[in-house]
């Protein structure tokens, strides 16, 4: 099993990152605030106004450490990496499969089976753990959506083409996010969820989800590049210049487990509250600096939790699962596996 390395998130405005031997050093106003051995890192994420020295950028490229730049609200800006080590034969097969409607549909079906299963698991966990204290209307709504997602799973197995599969994904999202507000147990009107909103997020819950999805997309992209796949050419998401379509494909299985449940936990445990968000003039809701640090710490802790992988039959940290699934996808494309086994959370 591959060893899990760390992602270093730098959120301090005006921080200066430099190389000192085989270490990454962070300075703020001329004072050293942190030092970390580079061999422990797989990626470096700079959020906001963070500067990286040219020698450190070059060293990271040589060592296979990607450097990613995000805006203060989590929007992806740029990524710096060394030479791509992708297997050309594997990538050729990836491109062929992407253009093959039948082969593409079979792979997308399994991706969506994983996503919808994990959405059902989130709702099922809420019904088991908190069903007795939920209002009757909320309990009935969750139960109805849980059953509806089960029916959508059955229809996914029979769907013949990509367009129908994409339509069922939209139907599943409607069923899942339609009851997402019932999963929030905090009685605060500013922490309610009405609907999914993006670019910009229009409430606190959407701000949390969008930021977590950005972090998770970064992890999925790194995993795909590690195994030699092209993150820009996907199967579920259509090709678009500048969009990591395959990373977004891989992301779908992990949204409910690594992002949605973490956002709910942070709110329900009152680790984040109304004071941790700010609203801009255009209605966009963003995380404040301290709240962003709380979220990043919780995300790293969540990635360290060990979970049984259903297909491999082994326990591994959740943070390794994007890499494991990327590896299984590569094995399927090479012909070593008859079908792509999705990540199914229990």
NUKOLVO-880324 format. One record per atom (N, C-alpha, C): x, y, z; residue in one letter. Coordinates in pm, whole numbers, padded with zeros to 5 digits, always signed. Each point is the difference from the previous one (the first is absolute). Example, Ala and Ser with C-alpha at 12.3 -4.5 7.8 and 13.67 -1.06 7.14 Angstrom:
+01319-00569+00780A
-00089+00119+00000A
+00090+00120+00000A
-00035+00105-00072S
+00082+00119+00006S
-00077+00109+00073S
This chain:
+00084-00120+00000X
-00084+00120+00000X
+00088+00125+00000X
-00037+00096-00080X
+00076+00125-00009X
-00008+00077+00132X
+00111+00061+00041X
+00002+00079+00123X
-00069+00133-00024X
-00085+00040+00096X
-00069+00128-00014X
+00093+00114+00038X
+00018+00093-00094X
+00079+00120+00026X
-00092+00115+00036X
+00059+00110+00040X
-00078+00115+00048X
-00019+00104-00109X
-00105+00077+00015X
-00021+00121-00079X
+00018+00118+00094X
+00088+00092-00036X
+00024+00119+00082X
-00088+00113-00051X
-00092+00048+00085X
-00087+00111-00034X
+00055+00126+00067X
+00026+00103-00079X
+00053+00126+00054X
-00107+00107-00020X
-00050+00054+00110X
-00110+00097-00005X
+00039+00138+00050X
+00121+00015+00053X
+00041+00127+00058X
+00032+00102-00110X
-00072+00111+00001X
+00022+00104-00100X
+00142+00055+00012X
+00068+00015-00113X
+00135+00055-00001X
+00109-00099+00036X
-00035-00129+00012X
+00101-00100+00034X
+00098-00017-00116X
+00125-00028+00034X
+00106-00023-00098X
+00055-00140+00022X
-00014-00086-00100X
+00049-00137+00010X
+00130-00013-00076X
+00097-00062+00064X
+00131-00014-00064X
+00058-00137+00031X
+00107-00033-00072X
+00069-00128+00018X
+00121+00019+00090X
+00014-00091+00096X
+00118-00002+00086X
+00047-00145+00009X
+00097-00037-00084X
+00040-00139-00008X
-00114-00082-00059X
-00044-00101+00073X
-00112-00083-00045X
-00127+00035+00078X
-00009+00124+00047X
-00113+00044+00080X
-00075+00114-00067X
-00130+00008+00026X
-00081+00115-00039X
-00013+00090+00123X
+00041+00125-00014X
-00002+00095+00112X
-00099+00111-00032X
-00082+00036+00101X
-00095+00109-00017X
+00043+00119+00085X
+00013+00115-00065X
+00033+00124+00069X
-00116+00098-00012X
-00025+00076+00107X
-00099+00107+00000X
+00066+00122+00062X
+00010+00108-00078X
+00064+00124+00046X
+00141-00027+00049X
+00074-00086-00070X
+00139-00028+00034X
+00019-00099+00113X
-00108-00050+00058X
+00009-00093+00113X
-00041-00140-00046X
+00081-00101+00035X
-00031-00138-00037X
-00117-00050+00084X
-00106-00044-00066X
-00119-00049+00070X
-00017-00151-00009X
+00070-00063-00094X
-00016-00144-00014X
+00106-00061-00088X
+00025-00130+00021X
+00100-00074-00078X
-00049-00144-00012X
+00003-00053-00123X
-00051-00135-00022X
+00089-00072-00101X
+00043-00123+00030X
+00080-00077-00097X
-00079-00026-00129X
+00062+00024-00114X
-00070-00013-00128X
-00037-00144-00030X
+00075-00098+00054X
-00029-00140-00033X
-00133-00046+00059X
-00059+00081+00090X
-00129-00035+00059X
-00117+00056-00081X
+00030+00075-00107X
-00105+00070-00074X
-00027-00063-00136X
-00128+00002-00040X
-00035-00035-00137X
-00052+00122-00075X
-00045+00104+00075X
-00047+00121-00067X
+00004+00118+00097X
+00002+00117-00059X
+00004+00126+00073X
-00112+00087-00054X
-00091+00043+00087X
-00115+00079-00041X
+00010+00139+00063X
+00009+00101-00084X
+00013+00139+00046X
-00135+00070-00017X
-00056+00047+00110X
-00133+00062-00002X
+00015+00148+00029X
-00039+00084-00095X
+00014+00144+00018X
+00136+00051-00044X
+00044+00108+00060X
+00125+00066-00040X
+00118-00068+00068X
+00046-00109-00060X
+00114-00077+00049X
+00105-00005-00110X
+00125+00027+00034X
+00109+00004-00098X
+00090-00122+00018X
+00045-00056-00113X
+00089-00116+00001X
+00126+00036-00077X
+00116-00026+00058X
+00126+00037-00065X
+00025-00088-00121X
+00068+00054-00103X
+00034-00082-00118X
+00079-00126+00034X
+00101+00006+00090X
+00071-00125+00034X
-00093-00107+00058X
-00097+00041+00082X
-00094-00097+00057X
-00092-00056-00108X
-00046+00085-00092X
-00084-00048-00110X
+00075-00106-00083X
+00127+00029-00031X
+00080-00095-00077X
+00022-00130+00075X
+00025+00011+00130X
+00022-00120+00081X
-00127-00085+00007X
-00114+00065+00018X
-00127-00073+00005X
-00026-00073-00132X
+00031+00068-00112X
-00018-00063-00131X
+00088-00124-00014X
+00125+00008+00047X
+00092-00113-00008X
-00045-00117+00087X
-00059+00032+00117X
-00039-00103+00095X
-00142-00052-00021X
-00069+00051-00100X
-00137-00046-00026X
-00102+00057+00096X
+00030+00115+00060X
-00092+00067+00092X
-00073+00108-00078X
-00129-00013-00017X
-00076+00100-00074X
-00025+00122+00088X
-00004+00116-00064X
-00029+00126+00070X
-00127+00058-00061X
-00102+00018+00083X
-00131+00045-00047X
-00032+00134+00065X
-00055+00091-00080X
-00038+00133+00049X
-00153+00014-00003X
-00057+00037+00114X
-00143+00024+00011X
-00024+00144+00047X
-00114+00055-00040X
-00039+00132+00051X
-00042-00015+00146X
-00016+00111+00074X
-00040-00010+00141X
-00131-00076+00022X
-00090+00000-00099X
-00127-00073+00016X
+00004-00139-00062X
+00121-00047-00036X
+00015-00138-00046X
-00010-00022-00148X
-00008+00106-00080X
-00006-00017-00144X
+00137-00038-00055X
+00004-00101-00086X
+00126-00043-00059X
+00056+00107-00093X
+00129+00031+00015X
+00065+00102-00083X
+00105-00060-00092X
+00090-00080+00056X
+00109-00055-00081X
+00064-00118+00070X
+00078-00073-00077X
+00068-00118+00053X
+00137-00010-00066X
+00102-00025+00080X
+00136-00013-00051X
+00047-00143+00031X
+00052-00067-00100X
+00047-00137+00020X
+00115-00028-00095X
+00072-00107+00031X
+00114-00039-00082X
-00043-00076-00123X
+00095-00064-00069X
-00033-00076-00122X
-00104-00108+00027X
-00095-00012-00090X
-00105-00100+00013X
+00058-00137-00032X
-00028-00097+00090X
+00058-00134-00018X
-00104-00101-00045X
-00102+00048-00069X
-00108-00089-00041X
+00045-00106-00099X
-00064-00115+00008X
+00025-00109-00093X
-00077+00030-00128X
+00070+00018-00110X
-00064+00041-00125X
-00100-00105-00047X
+00029-00129+00020X
-00093-00104-00042X
-00128+00003+00083X
+00016+00026+00129X
-00117+00011+00087X
-00086+00119-00040X
+00065+00112-00029X
-00075+00119-00038X
-00068-00017-00136X
+00063-00069-00091X
-00064-00026-00128X
-00128-00081+00019X
+00006-00099+00088X
-00119-00080+00027X
-00107+00084+00069X
+00043+00092+00087X
-00095+00092+00065X
-00072+00085-00104X
+00073+00052-00097X
-00060+00084-00104X
-00094-00081-00089X
+00042-00124-00033X
-00087-00085-00082X
-00130-00031+00073X
+00011-00032+00129X
-00120-00034+00076X
-00092+00121+00015X
+00058+00117+00014X
-00080+00121+00012X
-00083+00025-00125X
+00053-00041-00117X
-00072+00019-00127X
-00093-00116-00034X
+00009-00107+00077X
-00084-00119-00025X
-00125+00009+00088X
-00114+00027-00059X
-00122+00023+00076X
-00037-00119+00089X
+00010-00121-00053X
-00040-00118+00077X
+00096-00025+00116X
+00130+00004-00030X
+00099-00021+00105X
-00003+00109+00105X
-00023+00122-00044X
-00009+00115+00090X
-00121-00015+00092X
-00113-00042-00055X
-00122-00015+00080X
+00018-00105+00109X
+00068-00108-00031X
+00022-00105+00100X
+00081+00052+00118X
+00100+00081-00029X
+00084+00055+00106X
-00077+00104+00080X
-00073+00087-00069X
-00078+00104+00068X
-00105-00063+00091X
-00060-00109-00046X
-00101-00068+00082X
+00057-00039+00136X
+00120-00056+00000X
+00060-00042+00127X
+00040+00119+00086X
+00049+00107-00062X
+00030+00121+00076X
-00125+00052+00071X
-00111+00002-00072X
-00124+00052+00057X
-00060-00095+00102X
+00018-00130-00020X
-00046-00095+00101X
+00070+00026+00133X
+00130+00032-00007X
+00074+00034+00121X
-00051+00128+00063X
-00023+00101-00082X
-00046+00129+00052X
-00136-00012+00066X
-00097-00062-00068X
-00136-00009+00053X
-00002-00090+00124X
+00077-00108-00001X
+00010-00086+00118X
+00048+00080+00121X
+00102+00084-00020X
+00055+00077+00111X
-00095+00110+00045X
-00077+00057-00093X
-00104+00095+00040X
-00105-00069+00086X
-00041-00119-00041X
-00096-00077+00080X
+00057-00032+00137X
+00130-00030+00006X
+00063-00034+00127X
-00003+00119+00096X
+00020+00121-00053X
-00005+00121+00084X
-00141+00016+00059X
-00103-00014-00085X
-00136+00013+00050X
-00035-00114+00096X
+00043-00121-00033X
-00027-00114+00087X
+00065+00014+00136X
+00124+00053+00003X
+00070+00023+00127X
-00077+00102+00084X
-00051+00104-00062X
-00077+00101+00074X
-00128-00060+00057X
-00068-00083-00077X
-00123-00063+00049X
+00029-00094+00116X
+00110-00075-00007X
+00035-00093+00108X
+00041+00073+00127X
+00082+00103-00017X
+00058+00067+00118X
-00094+00102+00064X
-00081+00066-00083X
-00080+00111+00053X
-00148-00008-00036X
-00042-00114-00056X
-00139-00011-00043X
-00099+00022+00111X
+00034-00042+00124X
-00094+00012+00111X
-00023+00143+00044X
+00099+00088-00023X
-00014+00139+00047X
-00043+00094-00114X
-00007-00051-00121X
-00041+00083-00113X
-00151+00022+00004X
-00042+00116-00049X
-00144+00025-00016X
-00056-00100-00100X
-00128-00031+00015X
-00060-00103-00084X
+00013+00034-00149X
-00022+00128-00034X
+00009+00041-00141X
+00141-00023-00054X
+00102+00036+00080X
+00139-00018-00042X
+00032-00149-00016X
-00045-00080+00095X
+00028-00144-00006X
-00065-00064-00122X
-00123+00038-00028X
-00069-00054-00117X
+00067+00044-00130X
+00044+00126-00005X
+00067+00051-00121X
+00130-00074-00024X
+00078-00020+00107X
+00126-00072-00014X
-00024-00144-00043X
-00099-00063+00059X
-00031-00138-00035X
-00045-00012-00146X
-00082+00097-00045X
-00047-00001-00139X
+00118+00016-00096X
+00091+00095+00029X
+00115+00023-00089X
+00095-00119+00003X
+00014-00063+00115X
+00084-00119+00012X
-00051-00111-00092X
-00131-00019+00000X
-00060-00102-00088X
+00008+00042-00147X
-00016+00129-00025X
+00007+00049-00137X
+00139-00022-00058X
+00103+00022+00080X
+00136-00024-00046X
+00023-00148-00028X
-00064-00086+00077X
+00010-00143-00027X
-00061-00033-00136X
-00114+00060-00031X
-00064-00025-00130X
+00086+00054-00114X
+00065+00114+00023X
+00089+00057-00102X
+00119-00094-00024X
+00049-00062+00107X
+00108-00098-00015X
-00042-00114-00093X
-00121-00049+00018X
-00050-00108-00086X
-00010+00046-00145X
-00042+00124-00020X
-00014+00053-00137X
+00137+00023-00064X
+00100+00034+00081X
+00136+00015-00053X
+00050-00131-00060X
-00035-00111+00063X
+00045-00130-00049X
-00058-00033-00137X
-00116+00060-00031X
-00068-00032-00126X
+00017+00109-00105X
+00050+00118+00039X
+00010+00113-00094X
+00095-00034-00115X
-00043+00017-00125X
+00082-00044-00113X
+00104+00100-00049X
-00016+00129+00028X
+00090+00097-00062X
+00042+00111+00094X
+00098+00079-00045X
+00058+00106+00082X
-00102+00107+00038X
-00082+00043-00093X
-00093+00109+00030X
-00099-00039+00108X
-00049-00123-00007X
-00092-00047+00103X
+00070-00012+00135X
+00125-00045-00001X
+00078-00009+00124X
+00020+00138+00062X
+00033+00097-00084X
+00018+00137+00052X
-00132+00055+00054X
-00110-00034-00065X
-00130+00043+00049X
-00033-00061+00136X
+00035-00127+00019X
-00024-00065+00129X
+00090+00059+00109X
+00120+00044-00039X
+00086+00067+00099X
-00066+00127+00049X
-00057+00078-00094X
-00070+00121+00040X
-00119-00028+00089X
-00072-00107-00029X
-00115-00038+00082X
+00044-00040+00141X
+00112-00071+00008X
+00053-00040+00131X
+00044+00122+00080X
+00064+00097-00067X
+00043+00122+00069X
-00121+00076+00055X
-00107+00004-00077X
-00122+00068+00044X
-00058-00069+00125X
-00003-00134-00002X
-00053-00074+00114X
+00087+00018+00124X
+00130+00003-00020X
+00095+00008+00112X
+00004+00140+00060X
+00023+00100-00084X
+00009+00136+00052X
-00136+00057+00039X
-00107-00063-00050X
-00133+00044+00039X
-00030-00022+00147X
+00072-00092+00065X
-00021-00026+00143X
+00125+00030+00082X
+00100+00062-00063X
+00127+00024+00068X
-00019+00087+00124X
-00093+00092-00006X
-00023+00090+00114X
-00044-00076+00124X
-00068-00115-00018X
-00044-00079+00115X
+00117-00064+00074X
+00116-00005-00063X
+00118-00058+00064X
+00069+00099+00093X
-00040+00127-00009X
+00059+00105+00085X
-00082+00010+00128X
+00066-00020+00115X
-00071-00005+00128X
+00020+00125+00084X
+00051+00105-00060X
+00023+00127+00071X
-00116+00094-00030X
-00056+00056+00103X
-00115+00089-00016X
+00048+00143-00020X
+00048+00028-00121X
+00049+00134-00034X
-00038+00027-00145X
-00082+00102-00026X
-00048+00025-00137X
+00112+00029-00100X
+00115+00047+00047X
+00110+00031-00092X
+00077-00125-00041X
-00030-00113+00063X
+00070-00124-00030X
-00094-00103-00061X
-00103+00048-00068X
-00093-00088-00069X
+00044-00018-00146X
-00054-00105-00062X
+00034-00031-00138X
-00128-00006-00082X
-00012+00088-00098X
-00120+00002-00085X
+00023-00077-00129X
+00113+00025-00064X
+00032-00068-00125X
+00149+00015-00026X
+00051-00080-00090X
+00142+00006-00034X
+00024+00121-00088X
+00093+00087+00041X
+00036+00119-00079X
+00151+00006-00013X
+00047+00034-00121X
+00143+00004-00029X
+00033+00133-00068X
+00123+00035+00007X
+00056+00114-00076X
-00096+00120-00007X
-00032+00068+00107X
+00055-00022+00135X
-00095-00080+00088X
+00051-00058+00110X
-00089-00062+00098X
-00079+00109+00073X
-00130-00024+00019X
-00089+00105+00052X
-00039-00021+00146X
+00055-00101+00064X
-00024-00017+00144X
+00119-00071+00062X
+00000-00012+00132X
+00115-00055+00071X
+00026-00146-00035X
-00106-00080-00011X
+00018-00142-00029X
+00061-00018-00139X
-00048+00075-00098X
+00057-00009-00135X
+00144+00048-00003X
+00033+00100+00081X
+00139+00046+00008X
+00090-00112+00050X
-00047-00074+00101X
+00077-00113+00053X
+00016-00109-00105X
-00111-00036-00065X
+00004-00107-00100X
+00093+00036-00115X
-00012+00123-00051X
+00082+00040-00114X
+00149-00005+00033X
+00035+00046+00120X
+00141+00000+00040X
+00051-00143+00012X
-00079-00087+00062X
+00041-00140+00015X
+00010-00071-00135X
-00093+00030-00091X
+00007-00062-00133X
+00127+00043-00073X
+00043+00124+00019X
+00124+00046-00063X
+00120-00077+00053X
+00006-00019+00133X
+00110-00076+00060X
+00000-00145-00050X
-00118-00057-00008X
-00012-00139-00042X
+00034-00017-00148X
-00037+00098-00082X
+00037-00003-00143X
+00152+00000-00016X
+00066+00081+00081X
+00147+00004-00003X
+00058-00138+00033X
-00054-00067+00102X
+00050-00132+00038X
-00026-00103-00111X
-00117+00008-00062X
-00032-00094-00108X
+00090+00022-00121X
+00025+00125-00032X
+00088+00030-00113X
+00141-00053+00025X
+00051+00021+00121X
+00133-00049+00033X
+00007-00151-00009X
-00107-00068+00045X
-00004-00146-00004X
+00003-00051-00144X
-00077+00062-00087X
-00004-00042-00141X
+00134+00020-00068X
+00063+00112+00026X
+00131+00026-00060X
+00105-00097+00052X
-00014-00041+00127X
+00095-00093+00059X
-00002-00134-00071X
-00118-00046-00039X
-00010-00132-00066X
+00015+00010-00151X
+00017+00123-00054X
+00028+00015-00142X
-00117+00036-00087X
-00117+00032+00059X
-00116+00037-00079X
-00005+00151-00024X
-00072+00040-00103X
-00015+00141-00034X
-00124+00053+00071X
+00014+00089+00098X
-00116+00047+00075X
-00095+00088-00080X
+00040+00041-00122X
-00083+00091-00079X
-00104-00073-00085X
+00018-00129-00023X
-00089-00075-00091X
-00083-00098+00083X
-00129+00033+00016X
-00086-00082+00084X
-00100-00082-00079X
-00091-00060+00075X
-00102-00086-00058X
-00140+00051+00033X
-00023+00036+00125X
-00129+00056+00040X
-00009+00148-00037X
+00103+00077+00035X
+00003+00143-00031X
+00057+00021-00139X
-00067+00081-00078X
+00045+00027-00136X
+00128+00081+00000X
+00078-00017-00107X
+00125+00075-00012X
-00029+00149-00014X
+00080+00078+00071X
-00011+00146-00009X
+00138+00057+00030X
+00046+00097-00080X
+00133+00056+00025X
+00017+00049+00144X
+00107-00044+00064X
+00031+00044+00134X
-00070-00077+00110X
-00087-00094-00036X
-00072-00074+00103X
+00060-00140+00018X
+00032-00041+00125X
+00054-00136+00024X
-00114-00102+00004X
-00052-00035-00116X
-00123-00080-00006X
+00013-00135+00069X
+00112-00069-00016X
+00015-00131+00063X
+00011+00014+00152X
+00066+00107+00047X
+00007+00024+00144X
-00141+00024+00056X
-00084+00070-00076X
-00138+00022+00043X
-00080-00130-00002X
+00032-00088-00096X
-00063-00133-00001X
+00032-00076+00128X
+00129-00006+00032X
+00045-00074+00117X
-00054+00063+00128X
-00013+00130+00000X
-00051+00074+00116X
-00139-00046+00041X
-00084-00040-00098X
-00141-00027+00028X
-00019-00104+00110X
+00082-00104+00000X
-00016-00105+00101X
+00033+00049+00140X
+00085+00103+00010X
+00050+00043+00130X
-00075+00120+00057X
-00079+00069-00081X
-00072+00117+00050X
-00079-00030+00128X
-00087-00103+00000X
-00082-00021+00120X
+00082-00033+00124X
+00109-00075-00016X
+00074-00052+00115X
+00103+00100+00052X
+00082+00052-00090X
+00111+00086+00042X
-00036+00148+00009X
-00106+00042-00066X
-00035+00142+00001X
-00133+00025+00072X
-00108-00062-00047X
-00133+00030+00055X
-00008-00034+00150X
+00046-00120+00038X
-00008-00038+00141X
+00090+00086+00086X
+00115+00043-00053X
+00089+00085+00078X
-00064+00137+00021X
-00063+00055-00104X
-00068+00129+00014X
-00110-00009+00105X
-00077-00108-00004X
-00107-00019+00098X
+00056-00012+00142X
+00109-00073+00014X
+00060-00019+00133X
+00049+00133+00057X
+00064+00081-00083X
+00052+00128+00047X
-00113+00091+00049X
-00115-00006-00068X
-00114+00083+00040X
-00071-00060+00121X
-00029-00129-00004X
-00077-00063+00107X
+00077-00005+00132X
+00132-00009-00007X
+00081+00001+00122X
+00035+00142+00044X
-00049+00097-00074X
+00019+00143+00029X
+00147+00040-00003X
+00079-00071-00082X
+00137+00042-00022X
+00004+00122-00091X
-00101+00015-00084X
-00016+00118-00082X
-00142+00053+00021X
-00012+00132+00004X
-00131+00061+00022X
-00017+00126-00082X
-00103+00072+00031X
-00034+00121-00076X
+00116+00099-00005X
+00075+00009+00109X
+00110+00097+00009X
+00115-00030-00095X
+00004-00123-00055X
+00112-00044-00081X
-00016+00029-00149X
-00107+00072-00037X
-00027+00028-00141X
-00023+00149-00019X
+00031+00047-00119X
-00027+00139-00035X
-00070+00005-00135X
-00085+00101-00017X
-00079+00015-00121X
+00047+00122-00078X
+00028-00018-00128X
+00043+00111-00085X
-00119+00074-00058X
+00026+00111-00065X
-00107+00083-00055X
-00081-00073-00107X
+00064-00093-00072X
-00070-00073-00106X
-00076-00122+00052X
-00003-00017+00133X
-00072-00111+00060X
+00084-00123+00025X
+00123-00003-00048X
+00087-00116+00021X
+00036-00014+00147X
-00001-00121+00050X
+00036-00029+00139X
+00134-00073+00002X
+00093+00050+00079X
+00136-00054+00005X
+00039-00034+00142X
+00093-00094+00013X
+00056-00034+00130X
+00098+00107+00044X
+00002+00031+00128X
+00101+00088+00055X
+00130-00078+00017X
+00110+00074+00022X
+00132-00063+00005X
+00011-00109+00106X
-00043+00029+00123X
+00011-00098+00108X
-00087-00121-00027X
-00118+00024-00057X
-00089-00111-00033X
+00062-00091-00106X
+00070+00061-00093X
+00066-00078-00105X
+00107-00091+00061X
+00071+00049+00100X
+00101-00082+00067X
-00065-00115+00076X
-00114+00028+00064X
-00073-00105+00070X
-00044-00109-00097X
-00049+00042-00116X
-00045-00096-00102X
+00116-00083-00051X
+00113+00063-00029X
+00116-00072-00053X
+00053-00103+00100X
+00001+00037+00128X
+00043-00094+00104X
-00093-00120+00007X
-00131+00028-00003X
-00099-00109+00005X
+00010-00088-00124X
+00027+00060-00116X
+00013-00077-00124X
+00120-00094+00007X
+00111+00049+00052X
+00119-00085+00012X
-00024-00113+00099X
-00070+00030+00111X
-00032-00105+00097X
-00093-00104-00060X
-00097+00046-00079X
-00092-00093-00064X
+00075-00093-00095X
+00098+00051-00071X
+00076-00080-00096X
+00085-00106+00070X
+00027+00019+00129X
+00080-00098+00073X
-00084-00117+00054X
-00131+00013-00001X
-00086-00107+00050X
+00011-00124-00090X
+00011-00115+00063X
+00015-00124-00076X
-00137-00063-00027X
-00018-00042-00125X
-00127-00057-00046X
+00030-00126-00079X
-00089-00098+00012X
+00016-00124-00077X
-00037+00024-00145X
+00090-00038-00091X
-00030+00010-00142X
-00070-00128-00044X
-00123+00014-00051X
-00081-00116-00031X
+00061-00092-00103X
+00062+00054-00104X
+00054-00083-00108X
+00132-00065+00041X
+00088+00077+00064X
+00132-00052+00037X
-00004-00083+00128X
-00102+00025+00084X
-00010-00073+00126X
+00104+00041+00102X
+00056+00119-00013X
+00101+00050+00093X
-00042+00136+00055X
+00053+00032+00117X
-00023+00131+00058X
+00108+00097-00048X
-00041+00124-00024X
+00095+00103-00045X
-00053+00136+00044X
+00088+00100+00016X
-00047+00134+00031X
-00088+00055-00113X
-00104+00072+00035X
-00089+00055-00102X
+00074+00087-00100X
+00106+00067+00047X
+00077+00086-00090X
+00067-00075-00112X
+00017-00133+00014X
+00061-00080-00105X
-00101-00051-00101X
-00129+00010+00031X
-00101-00060-00086X
-00005+00061-00141X
+00017+00132-00017X
+00007+00050-00138X
+00112-00066-00081X
+00115-00023+00063X
+00111-00067-00068X
-00037-00145-00031X
-00063-00068+00097X
-00039-00140-00021X
-00098-00011-00117X
-00100+00091-00003X
-00100-00006-00107X
+00062+00036-00135X
+00093+00095+00000X
+00070+00035-00125X
+00079-00120-00051X
+00062-00073+00092X
+00077-00118-00038X
-00092-00109-00057X
-00117-00019+00062X
-00096-00100-00049X
-00053+00040-00138X
-00021+00131-00020X
-00045+00048-00130X
+00106-00028-00107X
+00127+00025+00033X
+00108-00027-00094X
+00009-00149-00032X
-00018-00084+00100X
+00005-00145-00023X
-00115-00044-00090X
-00117+00062+00018X
-00113-00034-00087X
+00028+00041-00145X
+00053+00121-00019X
+00028+00047-00135X
+00108-00084-00068X
+00093-00052+00079X
+00105-00086-00057X
-00051-00142-00030X
-00120-00031+00048X
-00055-00133-00023X
+00026-00099+00111X
+00061+00044+00112X
+00027-00090+00111X
-00126-00029+00083X
-00097+00091-00005X
-00127-00019+00069X
-00112+00010-00102X
-00095-00090+00010X
-00110+00000-00097X
-00087+00124+00011X
-00019+00049+00122X
-00082+00119+00023X
+00065+00086+00107X
-00036+00127+00003X
+00053+00091+00102X
-00080-00020+00128X
+00066-00037+00112X
-00072-00018+00127X
-00011+00133+00076X
-00121+00054+00016X
-00014+00130+00066X
+00026-00009+00151X
+00025+00114+00061X
+00017+00008+00145X
-00138+00003+00064X
-00029-00101+00081X
-00130-00010+00068X
+00022+00013+00149X
-00053+00108+00057X
+00016+00026+00144X
-00109-00071+00077X
+00038-00057+00114X
-00098-00071+00083X
-00020+00073+00132X
